[in-house]
């Protein structure tokens, strides 16, 4: 009887989500995606904004300041930072913010040239060592080991002393000093990529070593090297600033970041802004480059993974 009652009076169920088509979540707008990206990685966004400001100031410094970085005004010596002079004035009355902005081009140019020298020369050496192997690989890597064993600042000082002072000579010295790092990295990537199955399959298919090198090995080995070059720009900025601080940069009164810090060290106890504010610009630039480089490296790792 109970079963019959159940059949005669079926229980009506309320249709749920499974009874109909699945609800499609609304598409996020472009603004929502941008806002989500900013909120998830605010430090990276700040780093990109800072580097954008640095690049603009390098190519168009007049957009940030109307003061001439070389004009002296002895009546306005050692003015503290204010709305009129954001970084104050130095011992000659020159606007320190204008000198910092105009010095961006010198420092950034030297850092980029240094990285390009290390990247091109070091990658070529590492590629030759990893491709030929054998005796060539052994000789090249022993030379690289010797270069890495000597402190980088000593090597840079020796090279720039031989070449003479100047921004380009500083860039050459730092670039030569970074050749060993790029050579070791490129060699390791070449050895790793040439052992992958698809490269070996190309060999079994009858493709020559030159074809495999240009078609498969170099494109796939260069990703890590380029990511490392992005982060090396920060190291190059520090190296350029250090050598300029020691007096090997452009002759005065040409503004450079490291030279600005050096000029204010004699007045650090009273006029703290002369060295501190350009130093903060250097630190922020290096940190921003490192953050962007780390993001590029992580993105490449995730793609490969």
C-alpha positions in Angstrom: 0.0 0.0 0.0 2.8 2.4 0.8 4.5 1.7 -2.5 1.2 2.3 -4.3 0.7 5.6 -2.5 4.1 6.7 -3.6 3.4 5.9 -7.2 0.0 7.6 -7.1 1.3 10.7 -5.4 4.8 11.3 -6.7 6.9 13.9 -4.9 7.5 16.9 -7.1 11.1 18.2 -6.9 12.2 21.7 -7.6 14.5 21.8 -10.6 18.0 22.7 -9.6 21.0 23.9 -11.6 21.7 20.4 -12.8 18.3 20.2 -14.5 19.0 23.0 -16.9 22.0 24.3 -18.9 25.0 25.3 -16.9 25.1 29.0 -16.1 27.9 30.8 -18.0 29.9 33.1 -15.8 29.9 36.7 -17.1 33.0 37.7 -19.0 35.3 40.1 -17.2 35.9 43.4 -18.9 39.3 44.7 -19.9 39.2 47.2 -17.0 38.4 44.4 -14.5 41.3 42.3 -15.8 43.7 45.2 -15.5 42.5 46.0 -12.0 42.9 42.4 -11.0 46.4 42.4 -12.3 47.3 45.6 -10.5 45.9 44.3 -7.2 47.6 40.9 -7.5 51.0 42.3 -8.3 51.3 45.9 -7.1 55.1 45.8 -6.7 55.5 44.8 -10.4 53.2 47.6 -11.5 55.2 50.2 -9.5 58.4 48.8 -11.0 57.1 49.2 -14.5 55.9 52.8 -13.8 59.3 53.7 -12.3 61.2 52.3 -15.3 58.9 54.1 -17.6 59.7 57.4 -15.8 63.4 56.6 -16.0 63.2 56.0 -19.7 61.2 59.1 -20.4 63.6 61.2 -18.3 66.6 59.8 -20.3 65.1 60.8 -23.6 63.2 63.9 -22.7 64.5 65.4 -19.4 62.9 68.7 -20.2 59.5 67.2 -19.4 60.5 66.9 -15.8 62.5 70.1 -15.1 63.1 73.5 -16.7 66.4 74.1 -14.9 69.7 73.8 -16.7 71.8 71.2 -14.9 75.0 73.2 -15.6 73.9 76.7 -14.7 75.5 77.9 -11.5 73.7 80.3 -9.1 76.0 81.0 -6.1 73.3 83.0 -4.4 71.2 79.9 -4.0 73.8 77.5 -2.6 72.7 74.6 -0.4 69.0 75.2 -0.6 67.0 72.4 1.0 64.5 70.4 -1.0 61.4 72.4 -1.6 58.6 72.7 -4.2 60.9 74.9 -6.3 63.9 72.7 -6.0 62.8 69.1 -5.4 66.2 67.8 -4.6 67.6 71.1 -3.3 70.7 72.8 -4.7 74.4 71.9 -4.5 77.5 73.8 -3.5 77.4 75.8 -6.8 73.6 76.6 -6.6 72.8 74.1 -9.4 69.4 72.4 -9.2 70.1 68.9 -7.9 66.9 67.4 -9.3 67.7 68.7 -12.8 71.2 67.2 -12.5 69.7 63.9 -11.5 67.2 63.8 -14.3 69.8 64.9 -16.9 72.2 62.3 -15.5 69.8 59.5 -16.3 70.8 59.3 -19.9 74.5 58.9 -19.1 74.0 56.2 -16.5 71.3 54.3 -18.4 73.3 54.4 -21.7 76.4 53.0 -20.0 74.3 50.2 -18.3 72.6 49.2 -21.6 75.9 49.2 -23.5 77.6 47.1 -20.8 74.8 44.5 -20.8 74.8 44.3 -24.7 78.6 43.7 -24.7 78.4 41.0 -22.1 75.3 39.4 -23.7 76.7 39.3 -27.3 80.3 38.3 -26.5 79.5 36.0 -23.7 76.7 34.2 -25.5 78.9 33.7 -28.5 81.7 32.2 -26.4 79.3 30.0 -24.5 77.6 28.8 -27.7 81.0 27.9 -29.2 82.0 26.0 -26.1 78.7 24.1 -25.8 78.5 23.3 -29.5 82.0 22.1 -30.1 82.7 20.6 -26.6 85.9 18.6 -26.2 89.2 20.5 -25.9 87.6 23.8 -27.0 85.0 23.6 -24.2 87.7 22.7 -21.7 89.9 25.6 -22.6 87.1 28.2 -22.8 85.6 27.2 -19.5 88.9 27.3 -17.7 89.4 30.9 -18.9 85.8 31.6 -17.7 86.6 30.1 -14.3 89.6 32.4 -14.0 87.6 35.5 -14.9 84.9 34.5 -12.4 87.4 34.0 -9.6 88.7 37.6 -9.7 86.4 40.1 -8.0 84.4 42.0 -10.5 85.2 45.5 -9.2 88.9 44.8 -9.5 88.6 43.6 -13.1 86.4 46.7 -14.0 88.9 49.0 -12.4 91.8 47.5 -14.2 90.1 47.7 -17.6 88.8 51.3 -17.1 92.2 52.4 -15.9 93.8 51.1 -19.1 91.1 52.6 -21.3 90.8 55.9 -19.5 87.9 57.8 -17.9 84.6 58.2 -19.7 81.1 56.8 -19.7 81.6 54.5 -22.7 84.9 53.2 -21.2 83.0 52.4 -18.0 80.4 50.5 -20.1 83.1 48.5 -21.9 84.8 47.6 -18.6 81.6 46.4 -17.0 80.6 44.6 -20.2 83.8 42.7 -20.5 83.5 41.8 -16.8 80.1 40.2 -17.4 81.2 38.1 -20.4 82.1 35.2 -18.2 78.7 35.0 -16.5 76.8 35.0 -19.9 79.3 32.5 -21.4 78.7 30.0 -18.5 74.9 30.4 -18.7 74.8 30.0 -22.5 77.0 27.0 -22.4 74.8 25.2 -19.8 71.6 26.0 -21.8 73.2 24.7 -25.1 74.2 21.5 -23.4 70.8 21.0 -21.9 68.9 21.8 -25.1 71.0 19.6 -27.4 70.3 16.6 -25.2 66.5 17.0 -25.5 64.5 14.3 -27.5 63.3 16.6 -30.3 66.9 17.7 -31.1 68.0 14.1 -31.2 65.1 13.3 -33.4 66.2 16.0 -35.8 69.6 14.3 -35.9 68.0 10.9 -36.7 65.9 12.6 -39.4 69.2 13.5 -41.2 69.4 17.2 -40.3 73.0 18.4 -40.0 74.4 19.9 -36.8 74.4 23.4 -38.3 70.7 23.1 -39.0 70.0 21.8 -35.5 72.1 24.5 -33.9 70.3 27.4 -35.7 66.9 25.9 -35.9 66.5 24.3 -32.4 69.4 24.8 -30.0 70.0 28.6 -30.3 66.3 29.7 -30.2 65.5 27.5 -27.2 68.7 28.2 -25.3 68.6 32.0 -25.6 65.4 32.4 -23.5 67.2 32.0 -20.1 70.1 34.2 -21.3 67.8 37.0 -22.3 66.0 36.8 -19.0 69.3 37.0 -17.2 70.3 40.0 -19.3 67.1 41.8 -18.1 68.2 41.4 -14.4 71.8 42.2 -15.3 70.8 45.7 -16.2 70.4 46.4 -12.5 73.9 45.1 -11.8 75.2 47.2 -14.6 73.6 50.4 -13.2 75.3 49.7 -9.8 78.6 49.1 -11.5 78.4 52.3 -13.6 77.4 54.3 -10.5 80.3 52.8 -8.5 82.9 53.6 -11.1 81.5 57.1 -11.6 81.6 57.5 -7.8 85.3 56.7 -7.9 85.9 59.3 -10.5 86.2 57.2 -13.7 83.0 58.6 -15.3 82.5 61.6 -17.6 84.5 64.6 -16.6 82.7 67.3 -14.5 80.4 69.1 -14.7 78.6 66.4 -16.7 76.0 64.9 -14.4 76.0 61.2 -13.6 74.2 59.4 -10.9 77.4 58.0 -9.2 79.2 61.3 -9.6 76.3 63.2 -7.9 76.6 60.9 -4.9 80.3 61.5 -4.8 80.0 65.3 -5.1 77.8 65.4 -2.0 79.7 63.2 0.3 81.8 66.0 1.6 78.7 67.8 2.8 76.7 64.7 4.0 76.5 65.8 7.6 74.8 69.1 6.9 73.5 68.9 3.3 72.3 65.3 3.4 70.1 65.7 0.3 73.1 66.1 -2.1 74.0 62.4 -1.9 70.9 60.8 -0.4 68.3 61.7 -3.0 70.4 60.7 -6.1 71.3 57.5 -4.1 67.6 56.7 -3.6 67.0 57.1 -7.3 69.8 54.6 -8.0 68.4 52.1 -5.5 64.8 52.4 -6.7 66.0 51.9 -10.3 68.0 48.8 -9.5 65.1 47.3 -7.4 62.6 48.0 -10.2 64.9 46.3 -12.8 65.3 43.3 -10.5 61.6 43.0 -10.0 60.8 43.1 -13.7 63.6 40.7 -14.5 62.3 38.2 -11.8 58.9 38.5 -13.3 60.2 37.8 -16.8 62.1 34.8 -15.5 59.1 33.4 -13.6 56.9 33.8 -16.6 59.3 32.0 -18.8 59.6 29.2 -16.2 55.8 28.8 -16.1 55.6 28.7 -19.9 58.3 26.0 -20.1 56.8 24.1 -17.2 
